[in-house]
Amino acid sequence: MRIAFFGGTFDPPHLGHLGLARAAQQTLALDTVLFAPVAQQPLKPSGSSASFEDRVAMTQLAIAGQPNFELSLADAPNPAIPSNYTADTLTRLRQSLPTDTDLYLLLGADSLRTLAQWHRAAEIPFLANLIVAARPGEDLSDISTHLPAGIAIQLTQPNRYRLANAQGQQSQLTLLLDTHYEISATQLRNSIRRNPSTQPALIPEPVLEYIHHHHLYE
């Protein structure tokens, strides 16, 4: 099995998220992409606009009927865990999967650029292979400078890299170039806030209906 973990606020989930996940699925022949709304991101202390329950409901609506997409509650709120750290989530997820599962972490280039600041950052590339999506025209020629210290990187084929550390662990990093997901959830929320009856074409219709029905972002 080849499974990708796709965590995010999904506030709201939009067509950019779906397109990014589909590009990753097609490029790496993934069996499943797990969409995981996060309760609280440590590097985004301001939190989300919609509640976790609403974001879960919207994400479920967004991926309904999409082959190979599933909802994950791996990053659900937990009173015993003040912050949802990706390394901890991936560790728990890997422990719940068969040992021969190929696990991937799907993230945007903006997240890669902060990776070195993440909790247990040096472990993350070896808990899951990395899939990094670049926006149209985005330059990632300096990708090695964004990796945590102590990780060596080697180009193995176009847009594919081998990662290794001093302990002998290896992983891979795949670049998805020009995935055309230049969609801002902040702009979508602001559009709805300015005009609650707005119909942003970049939000799946069932999600938009949920937003209007529950008066989110108004």
Helices and strands as residue ranges (DSSP letters): E 2-8, H 15-28, E 32-37, H 52-63, E 69-71, H 86-96, E 102-108, H 109-112, G 115-117, G 121-123, H 124-127, E 129-133, G 143-146, E 152-157, E 160-164, E 170-176, H 185-194, H 205-213
